[in-house]
Amino acid sequence: MNYFRSDSPRSDSPKSDPLRTAPQLRISKGSPVYLEGDPSESLFRLTAGMARVTKLSPNGRTVVVRHVLPGDYFGEESLNAQHHTVEAHALTDLTLEMLSPAVTDPSMLIQVTKNLSEQLARIMKFETHLQVGELPERIARYLLELIRTPLCETDALGRQSLRISQEVIAQGVNGTRESTAKILKQLRQAGLIEIEYRRTILIDLAGLERFAVGHTE
């Protein structure tokens, strides 16, 4: 189950740029693209990097609504609302296109609709991931799925390295930071991962896959 796969055209495809004069915007890792309550003046298209859309629960907990991959549109509140009802933050350095909701180019609207439907399908798969299995299994699945995103890079030893903090992992699996840290420590002790500052290195992918389905022996 790959709930991070995006089938939308990438920025190197001519069909992916119906508005070729769209302004470019660069956002640094960790910075907000917009916050809840901000005016929703632009529709965004991610051309490089990875972002996530979140909402703050009544008890102050960050709830992950969805992940945004290259080719995805977000900020869709600009199409039917005056203010953002969620927040968007950069998980990596981002490059964005800013599109005016006042532009009604038919090809752009079809592309936006198709992409948002693809994102909805990913959201549904992601929600299934959060509800199936115990927290250790969800963490293992989450780490494996992040391999397919811009958060992953190959280090000098050929290992898959995820540039992500334990706090972000905890939010992505709907766990507490303390319980997530405890399970990551168990995975490290089992030789499946290594943990560095804001980085998790996947050592034994086959072992993680067995762990993800509940086979911990």
Secondary structure, DSSP 8 states (H G I E B T S, - for coil): --TT---S--TTSGGG-SSTT--EEEE-TT-EEE-TTSB---EEEEEES-EEEEEE-TTS-EEEEEEE-TT-EE-GGGGT-SB-SSEEEESS-EEEEEE-TT---HHHHHHHHHHHHHHHHHHHHHHHHHHSS-HHHHHHHHHHHHTTSTTEEE-TTS-EEE---HHHHHHHTT--HHHHHHHHHHHHHTTSEEEETTEEEE--HHHHHHHHTT---
